[in-house]
């Protein structure tokens, strides 16, 4: 039973570490570049679409602005991680 628990904990730790190091972009600059590229590539110069930086969640957000002060619609998130 202890061996099974140890294996399960090890598997969870490996998955968490792998997700951290392989998931998302390596910097805010890379996430910013990808967000603006996809905005331009998919929506051109349409001013109702934009990219915004969310410092709290460490991501760039591609969004469509709402009309008449309605909330914006999030289209895609570009997460990055800061190392130290």
N, C-alpha and C positions, 0 to 999 in steps of 0.2 A: 504494500500500500504506500509506503514511504517512497519507493522508487517511482511509482506512478505519479505521485504528487510532485516529485522532483522533476520528472520529465515534462509534466504539464507546465510547471513554472518556467522551466528552461525554454520551452517552445513559445510561451507568451513573451518572454524577454527577447528572444531572437526576432519574433515578429515585430515587436515594438521598435527595436533598434533598426531593423531593416526598413521599416516604414519611415522612420525619422530621417535616415540617411539617403534613402532613394526617392522619397516623396517630395513633390513640390519643386520649387526653384531654389537655387543656392543663394540668391541675393534679391534684394528689392529691385535692383537695376534690371535683372533678367525678367522678373515678373512684370515690371513696368513696360519693358520693351515688347513682351509678348502680348500684353493687354492692348497696347496701342497698335501693334501690328494687326491683331485680329479685328480691332475696331475699324481701322482703315480698310483692311482687306474685305470685310463683310458689309460695312455700312458706309464706306467712303467718307465724304465730308458732311454727312447728315449730322446736324448739331443736336439732335435729340438723343444721340448716343454719346457716351463718354466713359472715361476711366477715372477711378478715384482711388486714392491710397488710404487704407484703413490701418493705422499704426497699431491699434489695440489688438487686432487679430492677425497682424502681419500678412496682409494680402492686398493685392490690387483687385478692383472690382470693375468689370465691364457691365454697364447698366444702360437702360433706356429711361430717359427722364419722363416723369408723369406729366400729363396735361392738367392745366387748371389747379396747380398745387397738389396734385395727387402724388402718392409715394412713387418713387422710381422702381422699376423692375430689374432685378439682378439677372443678368444673362449668364455670366460666368465669373468664377473666382480664380485668382492666380495666387496661390499661397507660396510663401517663401519662408525660410528660416534664417535667423541670425545666429551665427556661431560666436558666442561670447560677446 
